[in-house]
Amino acid sequence: MLVKVAYILNNRCKIQADSHLLVGVSGGPDSLCLLYVLHELGYQVIAMHVNHHLRPEADEDAQVVKQAAAKLGVEFFSSEVNVIDYASRNSISIEEAARELRYRELFSQAKCLRADAVAVGHNADDQVETILMHLLRGSALGGLQGMDFYKLPNPWSEDIPLVRPFLTTWRDEIKEYVIAQGLSPAVDRSNQDVAFYRNRIRHELLPYLEGYNPSIREALLRMGEILKDDYSVIQQLIDKAWVNTVVKVVNGQPIFYTESFVSIPVSLQRHLLRRAISQHIPGLRDVDFDCIDRGIKLLTGGKPRSQTDLVAGLRLVKDGENFWLASWGPDQFAGDYPVVTGDTHRVLSIPSIVRLQNDWQLEVEEFPPFQGISYQFLENLNPYEAWMDIEKVDLPLVLRSRIKGDKIIPLGLNGHTMKISDVMINLKLPRWARTTWPLICAGDEVVWMPGYRISETVRITAQTKKTIRLSLRQLPPT
């Protein structure tokens, strides 16, 4: 067993002999065995226990781990989490809440201790059960691989890997080691309760399947390994498709070119959507076929602008040539538009520089009298730059978002007044961007809608003596 685990650590988990490993130890036989095996192999280990407070014996489990760490002479850390409260607040199952909190605590501690990896004790039987669970759920290829030996990045860290050295070690091998070492692991009686889905697979389904194939566990484990190799090839195609369909990344989230996306095979479309979802909500496991299919139908449909709910508060937003994912909520969207919130009412000094949301910046400057006014300034050719006659402006200028009834007298429309809402519709500004689009006002009048229209009332002429220039630009990524 030691030889096999040492090989897995080096070749599959990418762990060097001098690595510092934070080991998640529940107190059960698997994690306790892992702690001892890693210590016996010479790794620098740190034991950590997360107390979920879900069973009467929870405090006793913590003591089991503490005593084991003391016996080995390794550091021990523990933390306590409120699983029931977290599950209620996030509308998820107790099991999922415990998992999320446990890994969050482990990686938080690993970061503080500068550990090289977080190691957990999932074994080969756990892997088989996981594969079967995904199979019964109708999982895609990614789920049928089972768990990874090495996962980086992972939902909890970009630089600390999660490793599972026991994925080819069977539960019976672990029991033999525990007995040989004279260990006294904690006993979780809930593992026998078939009310839990995984336990039903372990105690009912797998024994039943062994009636058809006595080596079903080995067969499923082997299948997972084969699919991992196949998936690595597919992953190369996914990476290439991602590069070819993502136009830009805004605030860490991708914006896709719709035409390129719908032109690739539907299999790759599904993979790309799953990857995009995972970037928004790392570790989300309830992304089913219907969710992905709903998104693809919207993208391949004829409507140029539409949106649909996907999963866990995420929506897919299609806006002409592009689409992206965004969270449901007021004034939230993923496009690279300038954003001001509804309560913004910023008086603009001259000169001044104002940083907007979404990495945009507004600059206000005063310019001395011109020797001559060029056509460029008279016509305000740059939509994100506005030149105004300072004597025609009812100072101070104010930066705010749209309110009901806002109007503008657009330059070039012979003095006709238009509602800002109508201007936005006519210019096809996405509706989810309209309530947060920045407006420059003088008194009750909108004098500039950046990117689109400036007011006739403040235009410069050949007689203009002094001007104000306002410019809005998106800052380069840092």
Secondary structure, 3 states (H helix, E strand, C coil): CHHHHHHHHHHCCCCCCCCEEEEECCCCHHHHHHHHHHHHCCCEEEEEEEECCCCCCHHHHHHHHHHHHHHHCCEEEEEECCHHHHHHHHCCCHHHHHHHHHHHHHHHHHHHHCCCEEECCCCHHHHHHHHHHHHHHCCCHHHHCCCCCEECCECCECCCCEECCCCCCCHHHHHHHHHHHCCCCCCCHHHHCCCCHHHHHHHHHHHHHCCCCCCHHHHHHHHHHHHHHHHHHHHHHHHHHHHHHEEEEECCEEEEEHHHHHHCCHHHHHHHHHHHHHHHCCCCCCCCHHHHHHHHHHHHCCCCEEEEECCCCEEEEEECCEEEEEECCCCCCCCCCCECCCCCEEEECCCEEEEEECCEEEEEEEECCCCCCCHHHHHCCCCCEEEEEHHHCCCCEEEECCCCCCEECECCCCCCCEEHHHHHHHCCCCHHHHCCCCEEEECCEEEEECCCEEEHHHCCCCCCCCEEEEEEEECCCC
